[in-house]
Amino acid sequence: MSRIGKLPITLPNNVEFAVAKDNVITVKGPKGTLTTPVDKDMIVKQEDNQILVERPTEQKRHKAMHGLYRSLINNMVVGVSEGYKEQLELVGVGYKATVQGNVIELALGYSHNIFMAMPAEVTASAVTEKGKAPVITLESNDKQLLGQVAAKIRALRKVEPYKGKGIRFVGEVVRRKAGKTASK
């Protein structure tokens, strides 16, 4: 039995859960609505205020999907009830971020500023405090989409190992290398 797949998902009081006949899961809550298709072999049912995901057989394919779909449904439930938040900090001289509506403008040391449009489900805000690196905060109810957007922003200027300049997640530890003067 999958250790993750066998765990029940507790449904908060303010969240509605529904399974359509074509195995499309819909979760509604105060932060929005999320839907995802589930493989037709997997059995998803609701008992009282818990959601259970079961597999029909012990095939390797079913074992692999068991924990996956349980995690995806759990992420949806947490997303519509609490939401997800990701923070990125811009470390480097002259690195700036500003948000206008759903567009982030980034000054990352290139010859031009980068404008990045956010999906409608993701809200962004940028904070710049004196003496600290600018911080971009992304919030959404969809964990997959939030991670994808954060990874795209991070890929614009990856952290380099010598000076530690670039875009990183808040709290991320960067392995630093010694420069060429360390060899003497």
ZAPAGU-907528 format. One line per field, with one value per residue: z, y, x of N, C-alpha, C in turn; residue number from 1. Coordinates in pm, 1 decimal. Layout:
N
n.c3	Z / ...
n.c2	Y / ...
n.c1	X / ...
ca.c3	Z / ...
ca.c2	Y / ...
ca.c1	X / ...
c.c3	Z / ...
c.c2	Y / ...
c.c1	X / ...
k	NUM / ...
REM end
This chain:
184
n.c3	0.0 / -76.2 / 108.7 / 119.1 / -38.6 / 107.2 / 314.0 / 453.4 / 326.7 / 495.9 / 489.3 / 504.5 / 671.0 / 511.1 / 248.0 / -60.1 / -224.1 / -520.7 / -745.2 / -1082.1 / -1331.6 / -1528.2 / -1393.1 / -1309.5 / -1081.7 / -868.6 / -665.4 / -440.8 / -269.6 / -26.9 / -148.7 / -418.9 / -713.4 / -813.6 / -1061.5 / -1166.7 / -1382.6 / -1310.9 / -1333.4 / -1492.9 / -1371.2 / -1100.1 / -775.4 / -622.7 / -336.0 / -105.2 / 239.2 / 506.7 / 634.4 / 495.7 / 231.7 / 33.0 / -151.0 / -360.4 / -503.7 / -775.2 / -827.4 / -762.8 / -951.2 / -1097.8 / -1224.9 / -1114.1 / -847.9 / -868.3 / -943.1 / -726.7 / -488.4 / -617.2 / -716.5 / -476.1 / -351.6 / -534.8 / -510.6 / -239.7 / -246.7 / -393.2 / -215.3 / 5.4 / -128.0 / -209.3 / 37.6 / 211.0 / 46.8 / -140.6 / -107.6 / -234.8 / -210.6 / -360.0 / -370.5 / -489.9 / -541.3 / -579.1 / -715.0 / -800.5 / -881.8 / -936.1 / -872.8 / -984.0 / -961.4 / -1169.9 / -1187.4 / -1334.7 / -1425.7 / -1398.0 / -1363.5 / -1416.3 / -1329.0 / -1400.0 / -1441.1 / -1708.3 / -2043.6 / -2084.5 / -1937.3 / -1802.8 / -1877.9 / -1736.6 / -1773.7 / -1549.3 / -1484.5 / -1456.2 / -1220.6 / -1040.7 / -802.1 / -762.7 / -572.5 / -492.2 / -274.4 / -154.5 / 67.7 / 239.5 / 240.4 / 219.3 / 13.8 / -274.7 / -259.0 / -412.2 / -389.6 / -450.4 / -485.6 / -484.4 / -550.1 / -676.1 / -661.8 / -844.4 / -1066.4 / -941.0 / -859.5 / -1110.5 / -1226.6 / -1044.5 / -1088.2 / -1353.3 / -1324.4 / -1162.3 / -1335.6 / -1503.3 / -1405.8 / -1282.2 / -969.5 / -922.4 / -834.1 / -728.4 / -640.0 / -547.8 / -667.3 / -812.2 / -870.0 / -607.3 / -398.3 / -95.5 / 188.6 / 67.6 / 41.2 / -90.4 / -243.1 / -214.3 / -409.1 / -387.4 / -519.2 / -780.3 / -634.7 / -411.3 / -461.7 / -423.5
n.c2	-117.7 / 222.9 / 463.6 / 734.5 / 747.1 / 605.6 / 769.2 / 958.5 / 1251.0 / 1535.8 / 1724.7 / 2064.6 / 2265.9 / 2477.8 / 2401.7 / 2259.6 / 1946.9 / 1757.6 / 1485.3 / 1425.5 / 1225.5 / 1150.0 / 1123.7 / 1372.7 / 1590.1 / 1836.7 / 2110.2 / 2343.4 / 2648.5 / 2914.7 / 3055.4 / 3012.8 / 2804.7 / 2481.3 / 2238.2 / 1904.9 / 1635.8 / 1287.3 / 969.6 / 712.4 / 463.7 / 497.5 / 519.9 / 752.7 / 872.2 / 1018.8 / 1022.1 / 1115.8 / 1387.1 / 1338.8 / 1259.5 / 982.6 / 804.4 / 534.2 / 237.9 / 12.6 / -232.1 / -412.8 / -342.0 / -208.3 / 38.0 / 136.2 / 156.1 / 357.5 / 576.6 / 608.3 / 746.0 / 981.9 / 1101.3 / 1135.1 / 1325.7 / 1539.0 / 1601.1 / 1671.1 / 1898.7 / 2064.7 / 2097.1 / 2223.9 / 2451.8 / 2589.4 / 2644.3 / 2761.6 / 2865.0 / 2930.4 / 3051.7 / 3209.9 / 3330.1 / 3536.3 / 3657.4 / 3928.8 / 3941.1 / 4150.9 / 4427.3 / 4704.5 / 4555.4 / 4540.6 / 4531.4 / 4586.8 / 4604.1 / 4633.2 / 4612.1 / 4310.6 / 4267.9 / 4217.8 / 4412.7 / 4377.1 / 4468.9 / 4348.1 / 4377.7 / 4348.1 / 4490.4 / 4588.6 / 4625.6 / 4361.6 / 4253.9 / 4076.8 / 3901.0 / 3803.8 / 3506.1 / 3499.6 / 3374.2 / 3410.4 / 3631.7 / 3908.2 / 4084.8 / 4338.3 / 4424.0 / 4665.3 / 4726.7 / 4956.1 / 4888.7 / 4616.5 / 4324.8 / 4340.1 / 4193.9 / 3963.4 / 3866.6 / 3598.4 / 3481.3 / 3226.6 / 2994.2 / 2763.4 / 2526.5 / 2402.8 / 2580.0 / 2811.8 / 2731.5 / 2689.2 / 2947.8 / 3083.1 / 2946.0 / 3020.1 / 3294.4 / 3285.9 / 3164.1 / 3368.7 / 3505.1 / 3320.2 / 3214.5 / 3286.4 / 3112.5 / 3247.4 / 3522.6 / 3518.3 / 3646.2 / 3707.2 / 3568.5 / 3426.5 / 3186.8 / 3285.8 / 3216.9 / 3015.8 / 2827.9 / 2901.9 / 2745.2 / 2857.0 / 2930.0 / 2937.7 / 3197.8 / 3256.6 / 3351.9 / 3199.1 / 2979.1 / 3030.0
n.c1	83.8 / 50.3 / 219.3 / 163.2 / -67.4 / -263.2 / -338.0 / -601.5 / -771.1 / -845.9 / -1134.7 / -1195.1 / -1450.8 / -1551.7 / -1515.3 / -1609.9 / -1654.3 / -1650.8 / -1713.1 / -1716.9 / -1890.4 / -1708.4 / -1472.5 / -1360.9 / -1234.8 / -1363.5 / -1302.0 / -1421.2 / -1378.8 / -1316.0 / -1105.2 / -1131.1 / -1195.1 / -1091.2 / -1012.1 / -940.1 / -849.0 / -879.2 / -727.3 / -916.2 / -919.4 / -865.8 / -1012.7 / -1206.3 / -1350.3 / -1587.4 / -1618.0 / -1799.8 / -1633.1 / -1400.7 / -1173.8 / -1106.8 / -866.0 / -840.8 / -692.7 / -756.0 / -617.4 / -307.8 / -122.0 / 179.1 / 148.5 / -90.4 / -13.3 / 175.5 / 18.8 / -148.9 / -48.8 / 19.8 / -224.5 / -359.1 / -195.4 / -221.3 / -495.2 / -503.4 / -337.1 / -505.7 / -722.1 / -598.4 / -513.1 / -753.3 / -859.5 / -661.8 / -455.2 / -148.9 / 187.8 / 473.7 / 803.7 / 1045.9 / 1376.9 / 1575.0 / 1903.2 / 2164.6 / 2349.2 / 2161.5 / 1942.9 / 1600.4 / 1245.0 / 918.0 / 563.2 / 287.2 / -39.9 / -103.7 / 151.1 / 495.4 / 779.7 / 1115.7 / 1443.2 / 1737.5 / 2011.7 / 2058.1 / 2072.3 / 1823.5 / 1496.4 / 1293.8 / 973.0 / 712.9 / 420.8 / 170.3 / -20.9 / -383.4 / -461.7 / -259.0 / -134.0 / 79.9 / 326.9 / 561.4 / 824.4 / 1043.8 / 1287.0 / 1493.6 / 1836.7 / 1799.4 / 1749.5 / 1533.8 / 1205.3 / 992.9 / 661.7 / 456.8 / 126.5 / -121.9 / -394.6 / -339.5 / -104.5 / 73.4 / 81.3 / 176.4 / 434.5 / 548.4 / 543.6 / 708.4 / 948.2 / 1000.2 / 1047.0 / 1272.7 / 1452.3 / 1522.9 / 1744.2 / 1965.5 / 2112.1 / 2448.4 / 2751.7 / 2979.0 / 2962.8 / 2707.6 / 2496.9 / 2174.6 / 1841.5 / 1669.7 / 1496.1 / 1337.8 / 1520.0 / 1663.0 / 1959.5 / 2269.3 / 2535.6 / 2856.8 / 3144.2 / 3500.6 / 3702.0 / 3952.2 / 4165.9 / 4185.4 / 4340.0 / 4607.4
ca.c3	0.0 / -81.0 / 238.6 / 101.1 / -96.8 / 201.2 / 410.3 / 415.0 / 316.4 / 577.5 / 417.9 / 594.6 / 666.2 / 408.2 / 117.2 / -124.5 / -305.6 / -610.5 / -847.7 / -1197.5 / -1377.5 / -1608.6 / -1298.6 / -1297.1 / -943.2 / -852.1 / -526.1 / -426.3 / -135.9 / -20.5 / -234.5 / -560.1 / -756.8 / -890.7 / -1116.3 / -1226.6 / -1421.0 / -1242.2 / -1415.5 / -1478.3 / -1286.3 / -958.5 / -706.5 / -530.6 / -270.7 / 12.5 / 354.4 / 607.1 / 592.3 / 450.1 / 94.2 / 24.5 / -285.5 / -358.7 / -633.5 / -798.1 / -824.5 / -715.8 / -1065.1 / -1074.6 / -1273.5 / -1015.3 / -728.2 / -896.2 / -948.5 / -600.2 / -409.4 / -698.6 / -717.4 / -338.6 / -329.5 / -617.7 / -450.3 / -114.9 / -283.3 / -433.4 / -94.7 / 80.2 / -209.3 / -206.5 / 174.7 / 267.6 / -57.7 / -136.6 / -115.9 / -268.9 / -206.3 / -430.8 / -344.3 / -595.3 / -478.3 / -676.8 / -718.2 / -902.2 / -916.7 / -887.5 / -919.2 / -960.4 / -1010.1 / -1212.9 / -1226.2 / -1337.7 / -1496.8 / -1314.8 / -1436.2 / -1347.3 / -1373.5 / -1351.7 / -1488.0 / -1853.5 / -2109.0 / -2091.1 / -1831.0 / -1844.1 / -1838.4 / -1732.5 / -1740.9 / -1458.8 / -1511.3 / -1377.2 / -1091.5 / -955.4 / -766.7 / -730.6 / -508.8 / -474.3 / -160.4 / -150.7 / 191.4 / 233.8 / 299.5 / 199.6 / -124.9 / -309.4 / -245.6 / -489.9 / -325.9 / -541.0 / -414.1 / -570.5 / -491.6 / -756.2 / -624.9 / -964.0 / -1143.3 / -862.4 / -870.2 / -1248.0 / -1244.8 / -963.6 / -1155.5 / -1472.0 / -1278.7 / -1112.3 / -1449.5 / -1572.2 / -1357.9 / -1181.3 / -872.1 / -958.6 / -709.7 / -680.0 / -560.9 / -495.8 / -729.2 / -890.8 / -807.0 / -526.9 / -306.8 / 38.4 / 272.4 / -9.5 / 70.1 / -214.1 / -221.1 / -268.2 / -447.5 / -369.0 / -647.8 / -819.0 / -536.0 / -306.6 / -497.4 / -386.3
ca.c2	0.0 / 348.8 / 530.3 / 862.6 / 724.1 / 553.4 / 871.6 / 1031.4 / 1396.9 / 1598.3 / 1832.9 / 2171.9 / 2293.2 / 2573.6 / 2350.5 / 2163.2 / 1848.6 / 1685.5 / 1400.3 / 1408.6 / 1085.8 / 1121.7 / 1130.7 / 1506.3 / 1634.4 / 1980.7 / 2152.8 / 2484.7 / 2701.3 / 3060.6 / 3111.5 / 2985.9 / 2670.5 / 2409.3 / 2110.0 / 1823.3 / 1502.0 / 1176.0 / 848.4 / 643.8 / 345.5 / 533.8 / 533.3 / 866.3 / 881.4 / 1103.0 / 964.9 / 1221.7 / 1502.1 / 1288.9 / 1209.8 / 864.6 / 764.2 / 390.9 / 182.8 / -111.2 / -350.4 / -392.0 / -319.7 / -103.9 / 163.6 / 182.0 / 195.1 / 485.2 / 682.4 / 617.2 / 856.6 / 1102.8 / 1165.0 / 1176.7 / 1451.0 / 1643.5 / 1639.7 / 1740.1 / 2032.2 / 2142.9 / 2128.7 / 2324.8 / 2573.2 / 2664.8 / 2684.1 / 2848.8 / 2927.6 / 2909.3 / 3174.6 / 3187.5 / 3455.6 / 3538.1 / 3779.1 / 3968.1 / 3977.2 / 4208.4 / 4572.6 / 4760.9 / 4467.0 / 4598.2 / 4471.2 / 4664.2 / 4536.2 / 4717.3 / 4522.3 / 4171.6 / 4266.3 / 4244.6 / 4471.3 / 4338.5 / 4522.7 / 4243.1 / 4397.5 / 4337.2 / 4620.8 / 4626.5 / 4569.9 / 4246.1 / 4262.0 / 3942.3 / 3900.8 / 3696.6 / 3447.2 / 3561.3 / 3305.3 / 3443.7 / 3773.1 / 3939.2 / 4212.0 / 4357.3 / 4509.7 / 4703.9 / 4797.0 / 5011.9 / 4802.4 / 4475.4 / 4287.1 / 4342.7 / 4064.6 / 3945.5 / 3769.6 / 3542.9 / 3407.2 / 3161.1 / 2875.3 / 2650.9 / 2504.1 / 2372.6 / 2702.8 / 2901.3 / 2682.0 / 2709.1 / 3090.8 / 3116.5 / 2889.3 / 3102.4 / 3419.6 / 3251.0 / 3129.6 / 3489.9 / 3533.7 / 3218.5 / 3253.5 / 3239.1 / 3063.0 / 3322.4 / 3637.7 / 3490.4 / 3736.6 / 3643.5 / 3555.4 / 3304.2 / 3175.4 / 3334.2 / 3105.8 / 2919.9 / 2831.5 / 2894.3 / 2700.6 / 2954.8 / 2879.4 / 3030.9 / 3248.3 / 3209.9 / 3393.0 / 3098.5 / 2873.1 / 3067.3
ca.c1	0.0 / 122.7 / 212.7 / 95.4 / -199.3 / -362.5 / -375.9 / -722.6 / -760.8 / -949.7 / -1201.2 / -1240.9 / -1595.2 / -1588.5 / -1471.8 / -1699.7 / -1582.5 / -1741.0 / -1652.6 / -1805.3 / -1892.8 / -1589.3 / -1360.0 / -1304.1 / -1251.3 / -1383.2 / -1293.3 / -1457.1 / -1353.9 / -1315.3 / -1000.4 / -1157.3 / -1234.2 / -990.6 / -1055.1 / -834.7 / -893.0 / -814.9 / -730.4 / -1045.4 / -905.9 / -856.4 / -1141.0 / -1205.2 / -1481.2 / -1594.2 / -1687.7 / -1813.1 / -1553.9 / -1271.4 / -1165.1 / -1022.0 / -824.1 / -808.6 / -654.3 / -829.7 / -531.2 / -170.6 / -33.3 / 278.0 / 90.9 / -187.7 / 61.2 / 240.5 / -82.0 / -220.8 / 3.9 / 18.1 / -355.6 / -390.0 / -122.5 / -280.7 / -623.4 / -470.8 / -289.6 / -622.0 / -799.4 / -522.8 / -509.7 / -879.5 / -892.2 / -559.1 / -375.4 / -4.3 / 265.5 / 614.4 / 876.8 / 1172.9 / 1452.4 / 1666.8 / 2029.4 / 2256.3 / 2348.5 / 2074.1 / 1831.4 / 1475.4 / 1120.2 / 796.8 / 443.5 / 175.8 / -149.1 / -57.0 / 279.7 / 612.9 / 892.7 / 1238.5 / 1571.0 / 1828.6 / 2147.6 / 2066.6 / 2063.8 / 1682.9 / 1412.1 / 1213.8 / 833.0 / 657.2 / 278.7 / 130.0 / -152.9 / -491.5 / -474.3 / -144.7 / -119.1 / 219.5 / 357.6 / 705.6 / 857.9 / 1184.4 / 1322.5 / 1628.9 / 1938.6 / 1766.9 / 1722.1 / 1391.0 / 1137.4 / 870.2 / 573.8 / 356.6 / 23.1 / -219.9 / -455.9 / -292.2 / 34.9 / 152.4 / 98.0 / 260.1 / 571.9 / 594.0 / 568.8 / 826.6 / 1065.5 / 1027.7 / 1108.4 / 1406.2 / 1536.9 / 1566.6 / 1879.8 / 1997.1 / 2213.5 / 2581.9 / 2813.5 / 3094.3 / 2919.3 / 2574.1 / 2400.7 / 2069.6 / 1710.2 / 1662.3 / 1383.1 / 1371.7 / 1562.9 / 1741.8 / 2101.5 / 2346.9 / 2673.2 / 2949.4 / 3276.0 / 3611.8 / 3751.2 / 4084.5 / 4267.1 / 4192.1 / 4434.6 / 4744.7
c.c3	0.0 / 52.2 / 228.5 / 54.5 / 2.8 / 304.7 / 364.9 / 410.7 / 396.5 / 503.7 / 517.4 / 573.9 / 549.9 / 266.7 / 66.5 / -219.5 / -391.9 / -711.5 / -960.1 / -1246.5 / -1464.6 / -1527.0 / -1302.2 / -1157.8 / -941.9 / -703.4 / -521.7 / -282.6 / -139.0 / -112.5 / -382.3 / -585.7 / -839.3 / -940.4 / -1171.7 / -1267.8 / -1345.2 / -1332.3 / -1387.8 / -1390.2 / -1137.2 / -900.0 / -603.4 / -470.6 / -145.1 / 119.8 / 465.5 / 560.2 / 551.5 / 306.5 / 94.6 / -122.1 / -276.3 / -498.5 / -651.1 / -785.5 / -769.7 / -831.6 / -1034.6 / -1116.0 / -1171.9 / -886.5 / -747.0 / -892.6 / -814.9 / -517.6 / -484.6 / -690.5 / -577.8 / -310.5 / -410.5 / -558.4 / -319.4 / -143.3 / -325.5 / -310.9 / -13.4 / 4.1 / -201.2 / -65.1 / 230.8 / 161.5 / -38.4 / -160.8 / -143.0 / -269.3 / -273.8 / -395.5 / -454.9 / -530.2 / -586.9 / -679.6 / -832.4 / -943.4 / -853.4 / -943.0 / -885.7 / -1022.9 / -1046.3 / -1264.3 / -1220.0 / -1415.4 / -1398.5 / -1405.3 / -1354.2 / -1411.4 / -1314.5 / -1406.1 / -1636.9 / -1912.6 / -2115.2 / -1970.8 / -1888.5 / -1789.0 / -1846.3 / -1687.2 / -1654.0 / -1505.2 / -1418.0 / -1237.4 / -992.9 / -929.7 / -719.9 / -660.3 / -487.2 / -361.7 / -164.5 / -23.5 / 181.8 / 306.6 / 283.2 / 51.6 / -152.6 / -303.8 / -328.1 / -419.8 / -425.5 / -458.8 / -513.0 / -494.4 / -563.3 / -732.6 / -747.1 / -1043.6 / -1071.4 / -871.6 / -1008.4 / -1273.5 / -1167.5 / -1029.8 / -1280.4 / -1432.7 / -1234.0 / -1226.5 / -1526.0 / -1530.5 / -1245.6 / -1090.3 / -914.9 / -830.4 / -653.6 / -593.9 / -500.7 / -554.0 / -809.4 / -814.8 / -733.2 / -442.7 / -169.7 / 125.6 / 199.0 / 22.2 / -60.3 / -178.7 / -290.0 / -298.9 / -416.4 / -507.4 / -676.9 / -720.3 / -426.5 / -336.2 / -455.3 / -242.5
c.c2	124.1 / 419.7 / 663.8 / 839.8 / 678.6 / 656.5 / 941.7 / 1182.1 / 1455.1 / 1720.5 / 1940.1 / 2199.8 / 2382.1 / 2529.6 / 2246.0 / 2075.5 / 1774.2 / 1605.1 / 1384.8 / 1264.7 / 1049.4 / 1138.6 / 1264.3 / 1556.6 / 1786.3 / 2012.6 / 2302.6 / 2527.7 / 2852.5 / 3125.7 / 3080.4 / 2841.9 / 2609.3 / 2278.1 / 2037.0 / 1689.4 / 1396.2 / 1053.4 / 768.8 / 519.7 / 378.1 / 558.7 / 645.4 / 876.5 / 966.1 / 1032.1 / 1068.3 / 1345.4 / 1459.9 / 1240.3 / 1093.3 / 835.1 / 619.2 / 345.7 / 48.3 / -237.5 / -313.0 / -376.6 / -204.8 / 33.4 / 221.0 / 226.1 / 333.3 / 600.2 / 706.0 / 738.1 / 988.6 / 1174.0 / 1207.9 / 1310.1 / 1565.4 / 1693.1 / 1715.7 / 1882.5 / 2122.2 / 2187.6 / 2237.2 / 2457.4 / 2654.6 / 2707.4 / 2784.6 / 2926.2 / 2899.9 / 3041.6 / 3138.5 / 3323.1 / 3439.0 / 3667.4 / 3801.5 / 4018.2 / 4025.7 / 4359.0 / 4620.3 / 4671.6 / 4523.0 / 4521.7 / 4564.7 / 4589.6 / 4640.7 / 4625.3 / 4377.8 / 4158.4 / 4300.9 / 4301.0 / 4444.3 / 4405.9 / 4430.7 / 4256.9 / 4376.4 / 4477.3 / 4672.6 / 4567.4 / 4456.1 / 4264.5 / 4122.0 / 3949.6 / 3779.7 / 3636.5 / 3509.7 / 3500.6 / 3344.4 / 3593.2 / 3796.5 / 4073.3 / 4218.4 / 4456.8 / 4537.1 / 4783.4 / 4843.1 / 4919.7 / 4653.9 / 4450.1 / 4296.7 / 4202.2 / 4066.1 / 3837.7 / 3728.1 / 3463.2 / 3349.4 / 3046.5 / 2749.1 / 2631.8 / 2479.6 / 2498.6 / 2800.1 / 2860.5 / 2705.0 / 2856.1 / 3132.6 / 3064.6 / 2969.2 / 3233.6 / 3393.5 / 3223.4 / 3253.1 / 3530.3 / 3436.6 / 3266.8 / 3197.8 / 3210.9 / 3147.6 / 3442.1 / 3617.1 / 3580.9 / 3657.5 / 3641.7 / 3421.5 / 3304.7 / 3225.0 / 3213.0 / 3002.0 / 2938.1 / 2809.9 / 2852.0 / 2797.5 / 2887.0 / 2985.4 / 3074.1 / 3199.1 / 3253.3 / 3287.3 / 2990.1 / 2904.7 / 3034.6
c.c1	88.3 / 108.2 / 140.0 / -47.6 / -303.6 / -407.6 / -504.4 / -695.7 / -875.8 / -1003.6 / -1245.4 / -1389.8 / -1636.0 / -1549.1 / -1570.9 / -1618.9 / -1682.6 / -1659.9 / -1754.1 / -1795.1 / -1772.8 / -1461.0 / -1286.5 / -1338.8 / -1265.3 / -1383.6 / -1320.4 / -1432.2 / -1352.3 / -1211.6 / -1021.6 / -1197.7 / -1121.7 / -1050.3 / -934.0 / -892.6 / -813.0 / -827.4 / -857.3 / -1038.3 / -909.2 / -995.4 / -1127.7 / -1344.3 / -1471.3 / -1675.2 / -1683.6 / -1734.3 / -1412.8 / -1282.0 / -1067.0 / -991.4 / -780.7 / -770.6 / -722.7 / -744.2 / -394.5 / -72.4 / 62.1 / 224.3 / -8.0 / -118.8 / 124.3 / 139.7 / -151.6 / -176.1 / -0.4 / -116.3 / -400.1 / -322.5 / -182.6 / -411.8 / -599.4 / -422.1 / -405.2 / -702.1 / -729.0 / -522.9 / -637.1 / -918.3 / -791.3 / -482.1 / -227.2 / 67.1 / 410.6 / 683.8 / 1011.7 / 1245.6 / 1554.6 / 1794.6 / 2124.5 / 2241.6 / 2259.0 / 1958.4 / 1703.7 / 1357.4 / 1005.3 / 679.7 / 339.0 / 67.1 / -102.4 / 73.7 / 390.9 / 721.6 / 1018.5 / 1359.2 / 1677.4 / 1970.7 / 2165.1 / 2054.8 / 1920.2 / 1609.3 / 1329.7 / 1073.1 / 774.5 / 512.2 / 246.9 / -2.2 / -257.3 / -500.5 / -365.6 / -143.7 / 23.7 / 227.9 / 508.3 / 729.4 / 1008.1 / 1207.8 / 1466.6 / 1726.7 / 1912.2 / 1740.1 / 1572.1 / 1331.1 / 1009.4 / 788.9 / 467.0 / 256.9 / -76.3 / -283.9 / -409.8 / -142.2 / 123.3 / 181.9 / 190.5 / 407.3 / 630.9 / 627.9 / 694.1 / 954.2 / 1101.4 / 1094.2 / 1251.9 / 1502.8 / 1585.0 / 1707.5 / 1910.1 / 2109.4 / 2348.1 / 2660.9 / 2927.7 / 3055.9 / 2781.1 / 2467.4 / 2297.7 / 1938.4 / 1707.2 / 1535.3 / 1427.6 / 1404.2 / 1646.4 / 1889.7 / 2177.3 / 2488.7 / 2767.5 / 3080.8 / 3381.1 / 3660.2 / 3890.5 / 4192.9 / 4281.1 / 4294.9 / 4576.6 / 4774.5
k	1 / 2 / 3 / 4 / 5 / 6 / 7 / 8 / 9 / 10 / 11 / 12 / 13 / 14 / 15 / 16 / 17 / 18 / 19 / 20 / 21 / 22 / 23 / 24 / 25 / 26 / 27 / 28 / 29 / 30 / 31 / 32 / 33 / 34 / 35 / 36 / 37 / 38 / 39 / 40 / 41 / 42 / 43 / 44 / 45 / 46 / 47 / 48 / 49 / 50 / 51 / 52 / 53 / 54 / 55 / 56 / 57 / 58 / 59 / 60 / 61 / 62 / 63 / 64 / 65 / 66 / 67 / 68 / 69 / 70 / 71 / 72 / 73 / 74 / 75 / 76 / 77 / 78 / 79 / 80 / 81 / 82 / 83 / 84 / 85 / 86 / 87 / 88 / 89 / 90 / 91 / 92 / 93 / 94 / 95 / 96 / 97 / 98 / 99 / 100 / 101 / 102 / 103 / 104 / 105 / 106 / 107 / 108 / 109 / 110 / 111 / 112 / 113 / 114 / 115 / 116 / 117 / 118 / 119 / 120 / 121 / 122 / 123 / 124 / 125 / 126 / 127 / 128 / 129 / 130 / 131 / 132 / 133 / 134 / 135 / 136 / 137 / 138 / 139 / 140 / 141 / 142 / 143 / 144 / 145 / 146 / 147 / 148 / 149 / 150 / 151 / 152 / 153 / 154 / 155 / 156 / 157 / 158 / 159 / 160 / 161 / 162 / 163 / 164 / 165 / 166 / 167 / 168 / 169 / 170 / 171 / 172 / 173 / 174 / 175 / 176 / 177 / 178 / 179 / 180 / 181 / 182 / 183 / 184
REM end
